[in-house]
Amino acid sequence: MKRNMIKLLLILGSFIFLLNGCSEKVYNRSEIGSINVYYKGIIKEIDPVKVEGKGVGNFVGAIIGGILGHQIGSGSGNALATMSGTIVGSMVGESADFVDGYKITIDLDKGGEVTTILTKDEIGKNPLRVGDRVKVLVSGNRINDIEKIGR
């Protein structure tokens, strides 16, 4: 029974890893031919925030909680433990399904300012700092990228 549980946890772990994707920049079909505008400015503020994850924590937590709950008791007690484990696992998974992000405010060279929220993954390996000179890519009504540029 323990081997089956380990196999299931490995499969679930692999599934979550695949959902996270890779760090390579990927564009979807709707972005092909879209009009992008760049604005230049200086980062005024960076505040850490929490951002909702991809919603798999609830699902995975329910499965793991149900499996662990099923290991307890027998008969109707087992059913109750399985159901309780599923509910508690779902709640724990939901509360853990957040990622770190930043609320970034940029003073634009042409006047005004813009604010956006990006996750750590979206910022990439080059962390942004207050005072950095940046180029802001805007497509439609969304900031799609913030890129450091020389002073």
C-alpha positions in Angstrom: 0.0 0.0 0.0 2.9 2.4 0.8 4.4 1.7 -2.6 1.2 2.7 -4.3 1.0 5.9 -2.3 4.6 6.8 -3.1 4.0 6.1 -6.8 0.8 8.3 -6.7 2.7 11.1 -5.0 5.5 10.9 -7.6 2.9 11.0 -10.4 1.2 14.0 -8.8 4.5 15.8 -8.2 5.4 15.3 -11.9 2.0 16.6 -12.9 2.5 19.8 -10.9 6.0 20.2 -12.3 4.6 20.0 -15.9 1.9 22.5 -15.1 4.5 25.0 -14.0 6.1 24.9 -17.4 9.6 26.1 -18.2 11.3 29.4 -17.9 11.5 30.0 -21.6 9.4 33.0 -22.9 6.4 31.5 -24.7 3.9 33.6 -26.7 0.4 32.5 -27.4 -1.4 32.8 -30.8 -3.3 35.9 -29.8 0.0 37.8 -29.5 1.0 37.2 -33.1 0.7 40.5 -35.0 -0.4 42.4 -31.9 0.7 46.1 -31.6 3.1 46.7 -28.7 4.2 50.1 -27.4 7.3 50.8 -25.3 7.5 53.4 -22.7 10.7 54.3 -20.8 10.9 55.3 -17.2 12.4 54.7 -13.7 11.2 52.3 -11.1 9.8 54.3 -8.2 8.5 51.5 -5.9 8.6 47.7 -5.6 6.4 46.1 -3.0 6.3 42.4 -2.3 2.8 40.8 -2.7 1.2 37.3 -2.9 -0.4 36.2 -6.2 -2.9 33.4 -6.6 -1.3 30.3 -8.0 -2.6 28.2 -10.9 -5.4 26.6 -8.8 -3.9 23.1 -8.6 -3.2 23.3 -4.8 -6.8 22.8 -4.0 -7.1 19.7 -6.3 -3.8 18.1 -5.2 -4.5 18.8 -1.5 -7.9 17.1 -1.8 -6.4 14.0 -3.4 -3.5 13.6 -0.9 -5.9 14.4 2.0 -8.3 11.7 0.7 -5.5 9.1 0.4 -4.2 9.8 3.8 -7.6 9.9 5.4 -8.4 6.5 3.8 -5.6 5.0 5.7 -7.5 5.6 9.0 -10.2 3.4 10.5 -12.5 0.9 8.8 -16.2 0.7 7.7 -18.1 4.0 8.1 -15.2 5.4 10.2 -13.0 4.9 7.1 -15.5 6.7 4.9 -15.7 9.6 7.3 -11.9 9.8 7.6 -11.5 9.8 3.8 -14.1 12.5 3.4 -12.6 14.6 6.2 -9.1 14.1 4.7 -10.3 15.3 1.3 -11.9 18.4 2.8 -8.9 19.3 5.0 -6.5 18.6 2.2 -8.4 20.8 -0.2 -8.4 23.7 2.3 -4.6 23.3 3.1 -3.8 23.0 -0.7 -5.9 26.1 -1.4 -4.1 28.2 1.3 -0.7 27.0 0.0 -1.5 27.9 -3.7 0.1 31.3 -3.8 3.3 32.6 -5.4 5.6 35.5 -4.6 5.2 38.6 -6.7 5.9 42.3 -6.8 3.8 45.4 -7.2 6.0 47.7 -9.4 5.4 51.4 -9.9 7.2 53.2 -12.7 7.6 56.9 -13.3 7.4 57.4 -17.1 9.7 59.8 -18.9 6.8 61.4 -20.7 4.9 62.0 -17.4 2.6 60.0 -15.3 3.2 56.6 -13.8 2.1 53.0 -14.3 1.7 50.2 -11.8 1.6 46.5 -12.4 2.0 43.2 -10.6 4.4 40.6 -11.8 5.4 37.2 -10.3 9.0 36.4 -9.5 9.0 34.0 -12.5 7.8 36.8 -14.8 10.6 39.1 -13.7 13.1 36.3 -14.5 16.8 36.1 -13.4 17.4 39.9 -13.6 15.8 41.3 -10.5 14.5 44.8 -10.7 15.4 47.5 -8.2 14.1 50.9 -7.2 15.9 53.5 -9.4 16.5 51.1 -12.3 15.9 52.6 -15.8 13.4 50.4 -17.6 11.5 49.9 -20.9 7.9 48.9 -20.3 6.2 46.8 -23.1 2.5 47.6 -23.3 0.1 45.6 -25.5 -3.5 46.7 -25.4 -4.3 47.5 -21.8 -1.6 45.3 -20.2 2.0 45.6 -19.3 3.6 42.5 -20.8 7.2 43.0 -19.9 9.6 45.2 -18.0 13.2 45.2 -19.2 16.2 47.0 -17.7 18.0 49.4 -20.0 21.2 51.5 -19.6 21.1 54.7 -17.7 
